[in-house]
Amino acid sequence: MRSLPDDLPPMKRMLKLAVRIRTRDEYQGQPISQALLSLFRERGISGATVLQGVRGYGARGVARADVLGLSVNLPIVIETVDEYQKIEAVLSQVKQIVGSNGLITLEEVNVF
């Protein structure tokens, strides 16, 4: 394994939370992605990103753009990285919001 350059700032162990859903998935009348972003902001999570997929499949079938590219229920991933205690503090609410609509993963990451 290659060693890291000496001029990098100190590495910090953090948690990455990723949620995989579809664009039209909702929680209490609003898109799940918006509900999660609001939750993260309210609870002091440092930031989050919503990534739009172009194709995917899973327990709920295939998600892809049709011939005209007009599909509006494509896969999306919402990711955030923060300190363990902040991610763990929102995890039960994330599970409640996502319900059976998607997949939630946690991963330890090194942040510089």
N, C-alpha and C positions, 0 to 999 in steps of 0.2 A: 504494500500500500504506500502511496506517495505521501510525503509529509506536507503539511500546510505551510504556506509562506509565513515568515516570522513577523511581518508587518500587519497581520490581521488583528482586529480587536479581540478581546477575550471571548471565547465561545460560551454560550449559555444554553442549557437544556430547557426546552419548552415543549408544549403540546400543540399539535396541529389537529384541529377538528375539521372534518370534511363531511358534508351532507350532500348526497346525490338524490335528486328528485327530478320531476318534470315541470316544465314551465307553468302548466295550468293547475298544479297541485295547490290546494288552498287550505288555510286554517282560519276558522271563524270569519269567512268571507273575504279574506285577503290572501294574496299569493304567499306561499310559505317562505319564499326567499325574502320578501319584505318583512314578514313577521320575525324571521331570524335576524335580519339586519337591525331591526328596531330593538330586539332583545339584547343583542350584542352591544349596541350603543348605550342603552339604558344601564347595562351592568358593567360598563367601563372596559369592555374588550377593546384592545388597541386598534383593531381594524379588521375588515373582512373583504373578501373578493367574491363576486359571483361570475362564474365562467359558463358560457353557453356552449353546449355540445352540438355537434352536427349529426351524430348518429349514435345509437346505443341499443342495448337489449338487456333484459333482466326478468325478474319474476312477473312483471306486468306486461311483458311483450316487447316488441321492437318499437323503437322511436327513431324516426328518420324523416328527412325532408322528402316530400313527394316530388313528382316530376316537375312541377312548377315551382318548387321550393317554397310552398306556402304553409307548411306545417308550423303550427304554433305551440305544439306540445313536445318540444325537443328536450333532451336531458340538460340539466344544469347542475353545477357543483358550487356549493357555497363553502369557502374555506376561511379559517381564521387561525392564527397562531398567537398564543399568549402564554403567560405563566400557568403552571399546573393548577393552582388554586382558583384562578379566574375561570378556566375552562371547566374544571370540575364543578364549580358553583352554578354554571348554566346548563349542565348536561341533562338534568332531569327535565327542565323546561324544553330543551331542544327535542328530547324524546317525545314529549307530549305534543309539541307542534308538528313534528314530522309524522308521528303515528306509524301507520303501515304504508305510508306513501313513498318511503325511500330507504336509503342505506346511510347509516352514521358510522364513521370510522374515527379512531383516535390513533395518533402516531407520535412517538417521541421524535423531536427534531433538534438539530444543533443550529443555533442562530448566532450570527456574528454582528 
